[in-house]
């Protein structure tokens, strides 16, 4: 189900930035890149409601909470939401070992789970501004497993879009997944999932509440 004013074009892209939080890069044993690095999910991966289908996926499904930005015609933020970049970590690791693309580990059905969007009338710079203090939180079975302020990013959203625009055919309506903090882990059938993007005063701007099947 799309938000009011949102369109889902056939050429829409989901641009995803890797290792934007240094602690997340470290927890997976990776170095953080000096400049933003991206992969792309097709819009067919997008899921907006319903359960996360874990048991029917032939592999592992890991959670990665992120702030997702919907871009306007000027490649600036139009709206923001909480999202889950779901990842088959085992498959991703095997592909990396063979120096092959990550596609199978990142682009399976429902692997881009996005909550409701809220309008954002500010620049990219404000997203990780300490004064805004936007925060991501993810609970699995009522246990907080991922939590970070966007100000903790070491590759900022503004640096991400600046790099992306140097080469990518970015269009209005595209999504930018801005990267996940530390605390990623595997999801299992019957897990209860609650994810939020919150403002400085704790107001929930966007949320995902679902269960794994």
N, C-alpha and C positions, 0 to 999 in steps of 0.2 A: 504494500500500500504506500503510495507516494504522498509526500506532504503537499499542502496547497501551494500552487505556484511552481511545483517541481515537474520537470519533464525528464523522461528517460529515453534519450535518443539512441538509435542503433550504433552510432559512432562514439558514444560516451565511453570514457576511459577511467579506470581507477588507478591512479598513480600512487605507488607505495614507496616510501623512503625507508631505508634500512639503517639500523644502528645509530639512531639519533640521540639516544640516551647512553652515555658512556657506561653506566652500570649494567645495562642490558647487554651491550657488546661484551663486557667482561664476563658476565655469567655464562655466556655461550663459548667463551674462549676465543673471541674474535677481537681484532683490533678495530677501533673506530676509524672509518675513512676520514681523510682530511677534508674532502668535499662530499656533498650529498650524492648517494648512489640509489638508483631506483630499479624497481621491477614493476610490471603492469599486470593487473588482473582484468580480464574481460568483464563487461557488465553482467554477463550471464552468471557470474559468481555471486551477485548481490542478493542478499536475503534481508527482509525488513521485519519479519515476524515468524512465529512458529518455532518448533523445537530445533535444536542443533542435532543433526543426524550423525551421531557418533558410531553407533553399532553397525550401520550400513556402509560406513566408509572402510575400505580395505587398507587400513593403516592407522597410525596414531593421529589424533586431532589435539593440537595444543592451542591455548588461548594467548592472544596478544592484544591487550586493550590499547586503543589509540584515539586521538582526536582526529576527526575527519572533517575536512574543509570542502564545502561545495563552492566552486569557482564561478564568478560572473564573467561577462564578456570582456572584461579587462584583466582577467586572470587574478582577480583579487577576491578575498573572502566574501561570499554572499550569505552563507549560513554555515553553522558548525554542528557537529553531532558526535556522540560517542560511537565507536566502532570496534569490532573484533576482527583482526586479521588472523583468521584461523589457519593453522599451519600443520601439515603432516611432517613433523620434525624428523622422523626416521627416514622417510623418503627424501626429504631435503638434504639430510646429511649424506646419504648414499650418492645422490646426484652431485653434490659438491665434491665428494671424494673422487668421482670420475670426471670432474671438471665439465659437467653438463649443466644445462639450464635448470632452474628450480621449478619449472612450470607445474609438474605433477604434484610437487609438495606444497604449492601455494594456490593453485587455480582450480581446485575441485569444487563441486556443487556446494553452494551455501558458505563458501570460505570468506566472504566479505559481508559480515553481519553488521548492519548499521541501524542505530536508533533514530528517533525523530530529530529533525533538524530545527534549530532555532536561528533566527536572523542574526547576523553579525555585521554591523555597519562600521567596523573599524578595519585598520590595516593589518597586514600579516605581523608587523612588529608588535602589535598589542597582544597577540595570542600567547606569547611566552613572557610578557612583561610581568615583573614581580608585583606591580601594583594591581593588575587584574587577578593574579593568583588563581587562574583556572586550574582545576585539579581533576585527575583521572582516578577512579576507584573501581576495583573489581573484587566482588565477593563470590566464592564458590562454596556452596553449602554453608552460607553465613560466616565464612572465614575470609577475612581480607587478605588477598594474595598479591594484588598489584595496587600500588598507590603512589602517585607522584604529582607534583605540580609541573605544569608545562614550562615554568621558568628553569627547571632542572635540565632541560634539553641542552645538549652541547652542539647540536646542529639545528639551528633555529628554523621555524617555518619560513621566515623571510629568506633565509639562505637557501632553503629547499626550492622555493618557487623561482628564485633568481637563477639557480643552476638549471632547473627544468626548462625554463623558457629559452635557454640558449640553444636548445636542440629539439625539444619535443613539440608535437602538434597539439598543444593544449587548446581545448575548446570550452566555451561556456557550458556549464552543467557538469563538467568533469569533477571527480572527487580527488582530493589529495589526502592520503593516509600518512600522518606525520610521524609515525614511529612509536614504539612501545617502550615503557620503562621496564626495569628488572622485575622478576617474579613470574615469568612465563612458566607454564606447566601443562600437563596433559589433562584432557577432559575425559570423563567416563560416563557411561549410561546412567541416567537418573541424577546426575549432578544438577544442582540448582545454580543458575547463573544470574547475577545481578551486577550490571555495570553502569557507572554514572560519569558524566562530565558535569562538574559543579563549579559554581562561581565562588568568589572569595567569602561570601557569607554563608556558604553551604547550600545555596539554592541549586536544585537539580535542574540543569539546563536541558539535558538529554539523557535518556536511560534505555537500557535493554534489560528485560526481565523474562527469562525463559528457562527451559530445562533441556537436558541432553537426553536423547533417546537412542 
